């Protein structure tokens, strides 16, 4: 059985708010890459980031150093 998304966690709720508000974010990865785009969905293992060209990138949560909203 797949793990469920723990919607009570503050981090999950904050990401859901970013998705709902269609906010652009920066993702810093452990590879030192910096991705910019909008999170479209999240699950217990991954999230999907759409870039400026509307191209999806699936990012494993384990690869994320930080995520912050763009100003």
Buried (B, 14 or more C-beta within 10 A) or exposed (E): EEEEBEEEEEEBEEBBEBBEEEEBBBBBBEEEEEBEBBBEBBEEEBBBBBEEEEEEEEBEEEBBEEBEEEE
